[in-house]
Amino acid sequence: MEVELAGRTAAAERSDAEETPPSSPPAAGSAAAEDAPLLPGGGGVRRRVVVSERFRQRSGSFRREVRRAAEETFLLTRLTLILLRYLGIGYRWIRQFLALCCYTFLLMPGFIQVVYYYFFSSQVCRSVVYGEQPRNRLDLYIPTDKTGLKPVVAFVTGGAWIIGYKGWGALLGRRLAERGILVACIDYRNFPQGTIGDMVEDASQGIAFVCNNIANYGGDPERIYLVGQSAGAHIAACTLLHQAIKECGEGDASTWSVAQLKAYFGISGGYNLLNLVDHFHKRGLYRSIFLSIMEGEESLGKFSPQVMVKDSTARSAVSLLPRIFLFHGTSDYSIPSAESETFVDALQQHGAKADLFLYEGKTHTDLFLQDPLRGGRDKLLEEIVTVIHNDNPDTSTQHLVVPIARRLVPEFMLMLAGRVSPF
């Protein structure tokens, strides 16, 4: 099945990559030809430019964007169907699926606006290739202000290690780009296309690409921050610790260094898989599937950041870590807030600089979806932006004041979505 999926995904990516590039802007001579008087042709026939070149370019660009949107939608649908066939359809999955449909419907007014921005905004540079695997792509959200190099956020999206996709970071990317921060949303192989080792490898390659190439897109390679949400927070934390261990001499260092990251922000993440196996099983992510994702029960400790920090062989690696900020809602039932609390305690006990922000009554999706869709002040976003801009004294004072975002979804729909949310 993995071969079939990889082949289909690669085919979709190749189709996207092989599209005819946009036509070059018309040369000055061409424009002059349109404005020139009619020229005599053979036999007294006069020639006239009938179709505007500029109109043709715009029309072709729109068709390409629609085609890309259709191809990515088709890809996601195919991946979902293959995954359901692999998992089998049980009572819990049907219930969760129906809840997800209701949740998505209620938030649809906001999703439509975000999707339109994602596919048609000139600020979004989609599907930049960073590696050789089918899902080795990332999206860039580029601030409109092009003066000077911008601070950079490398973002690893969530998705229960199964439905992660770079497009899920569109709302965060938009909000941060509005505040003068360049965002790179890193895609990675999901299960069953890959296991946790593949996901960590992809995230590492994506971070390496950002560190080594972001200056070409207007980002500052000296001001890079790593952000992960939910499963993405777990993958990013694993990537960070594995890289630190490599740099301590327990493996070959890759093409990036932990020292290149100014800070790590983990949003609603799980950091001790040994404590989460039974919890996820009760919520529908069955033990057999979860252990398959994590490469067996014997690998749970290897991919548990909290366990890794306590390991005596990794003590020297902890000292290399950047500042760590963890965010969690106290009413998060998908991943309990205790995960962030115990991870912060372990980090602090072993000498790492770590801070925890708990949000009373917030659920797993409130911090990342409902609150940004609600508009107004976003406390989580403010914390991240404040840390980034405080690190950069040259930043203009207008960026330190977070602009008020407009509401994208009516309040009653957000309240209902919170009630039916499967997360």
ZAMARGU-4260 file (C-alpha; in steps of 0.2 Angstrom, whole numbers, plus 5000, padded with zeros to 4 digits):
<rodrens>
0) 5000/5000/5000 | 5014/5012/5004 | 5022/5010/4987 | 5005/5013/4979 | 5002/5029/4989
5) 5019/5035/4987 | 5018/5033/4968 | 5001/5042/4967 | 5007/5056/4978 | 5023/5058/4968
10) 5013/5058/4952 | 5002/5072/4958 | 5018/5082/4963 | 5026/5079/4946 | 5010/5085/4938
15) 5011/5101/4948 | 5029/5103/4945 | 5028/5100/4926 | 5015/5114/4923 | 5020/5126/4910
20) 5028/5141/4919 | 5020/5158/4918 | 5023/5168/4902 | 5036/5181/4903 | 5029/5199/4904
25) 5027/5207/4887 | 5043/5215/4881 | 5043/5234/4878 | 5043/5231/4859 | 5027/5220/4860
30) 5018/5234/4870 | 5024/5247/4857 | 5018/5236/4843 | 5000/5236/4851 | 5000/5255/4851
35) 5008/5257/4834 | 4998/5262/4819 | 4991/5249/4808 | 5004/5241/4796 | 5001/5238/4778
40) 5002/5219/4774 | 5004/5210/4758 | 4991/5213/4745 | 4984/5228/4755 | 4978/5218/4770
45) 4980/5226/4786 | 4985/5217/4802 | 4979/5221/4820 | 4982/5213/4837 | 4966/5205/4842
50) 4969/5197/4859 | 4977/5207/4873 | 4993/5198/4879 | 4990/5204/4897 | 4973/5197/4897
55) 4979/5180/4891 | 4992/5180/4905 | 4980/5183/4919 | 4968/5170/4912 | 4982/5157/4911
60) 4987/5161/4929 | 4970/5159/4935 | 4967/5142/4926 | 4984/5136/4934 | 4978/5141/4951
65) 4962/5132/4949 | 4970/5117/4943 | 4982/5116/4957 | 4968/5118/4970 | 4959/5104/4961
70) 4974/5093/4961 | 4978/5096/4980 | 4960/5092/4984 | 4960/5076/4974 | 4976/5071/4983
75) 4969/5074/5000 | 4953/5065/4996 | 4963/5050/4989 | 4974/5049/5005 | 4959/5050/5016
80) 4950/5035/5007 | 4966/5025/5007 | 4968/5028/5026 | 4950/5023/5030 | 4953/5007/5020
85) 4968/5003/5030 | 4961/5007/5047 | 4944/4999/5044 | 4928/5007/5049 | 4922/5005/5067
90) 4909/5013/5078 | 4921/5025/5085 | 4928/5030/5068 | 4911/5033/5061 | 4906/5044/5076
95) 4922/5054/5075 | 4920/5056/5057 | 4902/5063/5059 | 4908/5074/5072 | 4922/5081/5061
100) 4909/5084/5047 | 4898/5094/5059 | 4913/5103/5066 | 4919/5108/5048 | 4902/5113/5042
105) 4900/5125/5057 | 4917/5133/5054 | 4915/5134/5035 | 4913/5153/5034 | 4930/5155/5040
110) 4938/5140/5031 | 4932/5147/5014 | 4940/5163/5017 | 4956/5155/5023 | 4956/5143/5008
115) 4954/5157/4996 | 4969/5166/5004 | 4979/5150/5003 | 4976/5147/4984 | 4975/5164/4977
120) 4985/5176/4988 | 5001/5183/4980 | 5009/5182/4998 | 5008/5163/4998 | 5022/5153/4989
125) 5016/5135/4989 | 5024/5119/4987 | 5042/5124/4988 | 5052/5108/4986 | 5064/5104/5000
130) 5068/5086/4998 | 5066/5070/4987 | 5051/5062/4995 | 5034/5065/4988 | 5028/5076/5003
135) 5044/5085/5005 | 5036/5102/5001 | 5033/5118/5011 | 5023/5134/5009 | 5030/5151/5012
140) 5019/5166/5019 | 5029/5182/5014 | 5025/5198/5023 | 5019/5212/5011 | 5033/5224/5018
145) 5049/5219/5008 | 5061/5231/5017 | 5075/5221/5026 | 5076/5203/5031 | 5062/5196/5041
150) 5061/5185/5056 | 5056/5167/5051 | 5045/5154/5059 | 5047/5136/5053 | 5030/5128/5057
155) 5026/5109/5058 | 5007/5106/5057 | 4997/5094/5067 | 4985/5080/5062 | 4987/5065/5073
160) 5002/5059/5063 | 4989/5054/5050 | 4981/5069/5042 | 4994/5082/5044 | 4996/5094/5029
165) 5005/5110/5026 | 4989/5119/5021 | 4983/5118/5039 | 4995/5132/5044 | 4987/5144/5032
170) 4978/5154/5046 | 4993/5155/5057 | 5004/5159/5042 | 4993/5174/5037 | 4992/5181/5055
175) 5011/5181/5057 | 5014/5187/5040 | 5003/5202/5044 | 5015/5206/5058 | 5030/5206/5048
180) 5036/5188/5051 | 5040/5176/5036 | 5032/5158/5039 | 5037/5142/5032 | 5024/5128/5034
185) 5033/5111/5032 | 5024/5096/5025 | 5029/5078/5030 | 5025/5060/5026 | 5010/5054/5036
190) 5005/5037/5041 | 5003/5025/5032 | 5015/5033/5020 | 5028/5034/5033 | 5031/5031/5052
195) 5037/5043/5065 | 5055/5041/5060 | 5051/5047/5042 | 5041/5061/5049 | 5056/5067/5060
200) 5068/5065/5045 | 5056/5075/5034 | 5055/5089/5047 | 5073/5089/5049 | 5076/5091/5031
205) 5063/5105/5030 | 5071/5115/5044 | 5088/5113/5036 | 5081/5120/5020 | 5074/5135/5029
210) 5090/5138/5038 | 5101/5137/5022 | 5089/5145/5009 | 5077/5157/5018 | 5087/5172/5014
215) 5083/5170/4996 | 5064/5173/5000 | 5068/5188/5011 | 5070/5179/5028 | 5084/5182/5041
220) 5094/5166/5043 | 5100/5173/5060 | 5082/5174/5067 | 5073/5157/5064 | 5060/5151/5076
225) 5053/5133/5077 | 5034/5131/5080 | 5024/5115/5081 | 5006/5111/5085 | 4998/5095/5092
230) 5007/5080/5083 | 5017/5093/5075 | 5023/5099/5092 | 5029/5082/5096 | 5037/5079/5079
235) 5046/5096/5081 | 5052/5092/5098 | 5059/5075/5093 | 5068/5083/5078 | 5075/5096/5090
240) 5082/5084/5103 | 5088/5071/5090 | 5098/5085/5081 | 5105/5091/5098 | 5110/5073/5102
245) 5119/5071/5085 | 5128/5087/5088 | 5135/5080/5105 | 5144/5066/5095 | 5131/5052/5095
250) 5128/5053/5076 | 5133/5063/5061 | 5127/5081/5061 | 5115/5086/5047 | 5115/5102/5037
255) 5108/5113/5051 | 5112/5116/5069 | 5101/5118/5084 | 5111/5135/5087 | 5102/5142/5072
260) 5085/5142/5081 | 5082/5156/5093 | 5067/5147/5101 | 5055/5133/5100 | 5036/5135/5103
265) 5025/5120/5106 | 5006/5121/5105 | 4995/5108/5113 | 5009/5094/5111 | 5011/5077/5118
270) 5029/5074/5124 | 5028/5057/5133 | 5020/5043/5122 | 5021/5030/5136 | 5007/5040/5145
275) 4997/5043/5129 | 4995/5025/5122 | 4979/5021/5132 | 4973/5038/5131 | 4973/5039/5112
280) 4965/5021/5112 | 4950/5027/5122 | 4948/5042/5110 | 4948/5031/5094 | 4967/5031/5089
285) 4968/5012/5093 | 4983/5005/5101 | 4988/4994/5087 | 4988/5008/5074 | 4997/5020/5086
290) 5011/5008/5089 | 5012/5005/5071 | 5014/5024/5068 | 5028/5024/5082 | 5037/5009/5075
295) 5033/4998/5089 | 5031/4998/5108 | 5050/4997/5110 | 5052/5014/5101 | 5040/5024/5112
300) 5054/5030/5123 | 5065/5035/5109 | 5052/5046/5102 | 5046/5054/5119 | 5055/5070/5121
305) 5051/5070/5140 | 5059/5053/5142 | 5074/5058/5131 | 5078/5073/5142 | 5079/5062/5157
310) 5090/5050/5149 | 5108/5052/5156 | 5115/5050/5138 | 5106/5065/5132 | 5111/5077/5147
315) 5124/5086/5137 | 5112/5088/5122 | 5099/5097/5133 | 5111/5112/5136 | 5111/5115/5117
320) 5093/5117/5116 | 5086/5135/5113 | 5073/5143/5124 | 5057/5133/5124 | 5039/5140/5126
325) 5025/5128/5128 | 5006/5132/5127 | 4991/5122/5132 | 4973/5123/5136 | 4967/5116/5152
330) 4951/5108/5144 | 4961/5099/5131 | 4954/5082/5130 | 4964/5076/5115 | 4981/5079/5123
335) 4980/5083/5142 | 4988/5099/5148 | 4998/5088/5160 | 5009/5083/5145 | 5016/5101/5144
340) 5017/5103/5162 | 5028/5088/5165 | 5039/5091/5150 | 5042/5109/5156 | 5047/5102/5173
345) 5059/5089/5166 | 5067/5102/5155 | 5069/5114/5169 | 5076/5101/5181 | 5090/5097/5168
350) 5095/5115/5165 | 5085/5120/5149 | 5076/5137/5148 | 5058/5133/5147 | 5041/5142/5151
355) 5024/5136/5151 | 5008/5146/5147 | 4991/5137/5152 | 4975/5144/5145 | 4960/5141/5157
360) 4945/5132/5149 | 4953/5131/5131 | 4952/5115/5121 | 4964/5107/5109 | 4957/5117/5094
365) 4953/5133/5103 | 4971/5140/5103 | 4974/5136/5085 | 4957/5137/5076 | 4942/5144/5086
370) 4952/5159/5094 | 4960/5165/5078 | 4943/5163/5068 | 4935/5173/5082 | 4945/5188/5078
375) 4950/5202/5091 | 4964/5199/5102 | 4973/5182/5101 | 4983/5179/5117 | 4993/5164/5110
380) 4998/5174/5094 | 5003/5189/5105 | 5015/5179/5116 | 5024/5172/5100 | 5025/5189/5092
385) 5031/5197/5107 | 5045/5185/5110 | 5050/5186/5092 | 5050/5205/5091 | 5058/5207/5108
390) 5073/5197/5101 | 5075/5210/5088 | 5078/5227/5095 | 5079/5235/5077 | 5061/5230/5074
395) 5049/5245/5072 | 5038/5249/5086 | 5022/5247/5075 | 5025/5229/5074 | 5025/5227/5093
400) 5007/5232/5093 | 4997/5217/5087 | 4984/5222/5075 | 4966/5217/5079 | 4960/5203/5067
405) 4942/5204/5060 | 4930/5190/5065 | 4929/5176/5052 | 4915/5165/5060 | 4899/5171/5070
410) 4901/5167/5088 | 4886/5155/5089 | 4894/5144/5076 | 4910/5144/5086 | 4901/5139/5101
415) 4892/5125/5093 | 4908/5119/5084 | 4916/5118/5101 | 4902/5107/5107 | 4903/5095/5093
420) 4922/5095/5091 | 4930/5077/5089 | 4946/5084/5095
</rodrens>
